[in-house]
Each structure stands twice: as structure tokens, then as C-alpha cells.
Amino acid sequence: MGNTPDVVICGAGAAGLTLAIELARRGVSFRLLEQQDQPFHGSRGKGIQPRSQEVFEDMGILNRLFATGGPYPLSRTHHGDGSSADSAVLEAALATPAEPYRQPLMVPQFLTEAVMRERLAELGHAVEFSHAVLAFDQDGEGVHVRIATPSGEQAIRTRYLIGADGGRSFVRQALAIPFPGQTLGVRAVVADIVLQGLPRDAWHNFNEDDMTRRISLCPLMGTDLFQLQAPVPPEGEVDLSVDGLAAMVHARTGRDDITVDSVSWASAYQMNARLADRYRVGRVFLVGDAAHTHPPTGGQGLNTSAQDAYNLGWKLASVLDGAPEVLLDTYEEERRPVAAAMLGLATRLLEHAQRGDNRRGREVQQLDLGYRVSSLTLPAESREGRIEAGDRAPDAPLQGAGGQPIRLFEVLRGTHWTLLGHAADRTAAPPRAGLHVHLIGPKGDLRDDDGHFQRAYGLGPDEWVLVRPDGYVAAVADGGRLADLLSHHAACSP
């Protein structure tokens, strides 16, 4: 690990690991520093939403995550008379050709991050544990960073510093970025426990209508653990020992046939909803919980954090490779409104949960998030319900010209931009570095025999769509404006 990396990432949780993978895929030199001496071993974030599944597919880790975790179980509400009722927490949603993932995947956070570290190792990198950022200062060319390591202090010079160091972010505080919001008046315990006496086929909920006695016990897929969640009084000590949590389980369930054998991780925390005023000061950026913190309702946190890093990663790599510096301004422009909306959603869902309503709909899946008003989105006339610039690029089953099946996501996968022409003239789009050009149609290299691409994109003959490296549509235009699409790609590229 050299002392002049292009990027230094402070914090190796889901956001820092995602950013590291994205930089590693693009050959960027970086160091990934984590002040703790070992990986986080709790389950705090356990839901991987459909949009994040698409992101993780692009990163090359989705099938490992499916193999590691499992589907969400039914919700089982236990009543005082000993009866119970099962219900679906999530609306029934079947996968479609355009949206291949429609159900959240449950993977405890410590296992998700372990899969990410494996992927990072394949790419030739590793987390540097027991490395803490002590101070930094920046100038027009880079950032001087002073760090504590097991062998003493080090000084690093880097082009960019990324604060992925959580809700109490040292980097954010050192930049004096305000972190306004509110403490929501809810304090809760979350713990990973080994428990006997409850079947693992359901997420068990007791005292749904009593906030002072409510407790939920959810089997954690891929482990032999249950996750305990329970509100606790806003003040005072909470006994997080085996005996303390066993007493809580007994008191709140009213059952003596449930035993707590061990506790692998436990935390008592105040729920907050806060959003950093800025995501960037010069050459220093915030990602993930360093930029936004929120209640866990709706399973939005880890997903939003990873998608922050997914957005920033390709832009950092492009600028380091020679793209205009202004590209980095679009990170805050695109991601801060997403976090603001997510804070509102998570807070509303918390209010619903306090009334005993734990239902979740499409809004938590993050498939409808987009960047229509971004300066990276080429303006165009309204397309009347068809796909527009700024939208997530849908998937579609296609056929190669040789007859073999191929998904559009396979065509898009990688670090490049993609230009798709529908029944268009290949010679109109000459090849250039970092841009993959494909024609879809009878004379193209890809065919849409079943019409799935056409239904998802709604392109007419000689229409083109430009897709960014992170799977969002940058522009849609007919052949007469193809030069505008190519110029737009050139303006965002090295």
C-alpha cells in the first residue's frame, strides 16, 4: 500500500466497500482504512432491496449474496390469548423481464460485508484495519491525511478523501458540515441472539399495539441467529447481557418456553433522521451514513449508502482518468435528494410501525429512483409514459445475432457507457473508448424477438438510448440528434 494513492476511503462498511470495489474495477489506486481492529459483526442492515440487487449483480456479488442469505419470512403476530396470525410484510410482486428482482433479500450486514471483502480480494485489495484518520487538510491539488496505524503515525498524500465513516463521521465533523435533523424520540435495542423455542419460519411479533412492551424476533437468514428488536425507554441503562435480554424476552412475550442461549452482538440506540448540508467540500466527499442517518424502518439505509458509493465511484474514476472535474458536482446533486426522500419515507414508515402497521410497498424497493432533473441528464421532449432520460435502465431478455439468449443487463454490465440503437444505422455511431455500441433489430447484433426491449424502452425506428455506467439512462434521441448523445458522452468522459 503506497502513500500516494489517488483516493483514501475512511471507513470499511457497506459504503466504503462498495466504493472500493467500484474503484478497483476501474484500476484506480486507493487505500481503504477502517479504525476498528476487525470487521463489524452485527446485523444492523439486513435487507437488500431490488435496486441494490441490480447494483450488486453489476459488481459481481449478487449470486453469492443469494447463496448467503434468503427470502424474508412471513410476519407472525402473536396475540395475548396464545393465538397468532400470519401476514405478508411485503406486497406480492413477481419478477418481470424489465425488473428481474422484485423481492428484498435478507442477508445480515456482517455477511453482506464479508461477501464484499471477498470480491475486493479478488480485485487485489484489502481493508486496512486498525487505521484511523487523525487529521487532514487540503489544497487545490490534493489532501494531506494523517493516520494512526498499528506501527505508528503515517502521512498520506491523496487526490481525494472519502468519509464513509458512519453517523458519527470524523470526516464530516472535521469539515464542520452541519448535520441537521431530529432525534425521533424512539430508542431501541437491536441484538443478534441464539434462541430456542420459536420456529424459524416467521418473523415473530409480540404486543404490536403496545410500544412499551413490543418485541420482534426475526430469524436471520444464513445464520442460526435471531435478530431481536424492541423499543426501550429513552433514558437509563439497558442490560444487553444474555440474562438481561432473556428477561426482556420473557417479560414481553409472556412465555417461559423461549430461552436465550447467547448474544453475539447487541446495541441500544436513539433513532435519528439527519441529512448533511453538503456532501462535498473541495476534494473531500461524504458517502453513506456519514451523509444521512435515519430510522431502520423500510430497510433503506445500507441500500442508500451502497448506491451513494456506486454513483460516486465511476465519476471519481472518470475524473482521475481525465474527465472534467465538474462531473463530481453531480454526485451531491443526484444523491442528496434521494437521501432526503428516503429520510421522509423511513420516518413515515416508523410512524406507521408505531401504530402496528408494518406493511411495505413498492416505494421501498428503490426501482423508481432516478435522476431526471440532473445536469447529467440530457433534456428532451416528454416521451409520454415511455422511458425518459434519468430513469433506471430496465432489463430485457434478448437474443444475440447468433441465436443465443442474453439479458440486456449482461450487455450493460461493466465499467463502460452503452449506446443502444433501435433499428438504426450502425455507421452513424463510430466506436470510441469507453462506449459500447449495440444495435437492436433484424440487422443488429442483438435481437428483440419477444418484444421485451420494445415494451420496456418504447423506442421507435432509428432511436437511440445512452446508458451510464451505473445503469441509468443519460439520454434518449432519434437519429437526427445522435450527435448530441455522442457529444454528451464525450463531455462526461476522459
Disulfide bonds with the S-S distance in Angstrom:
none
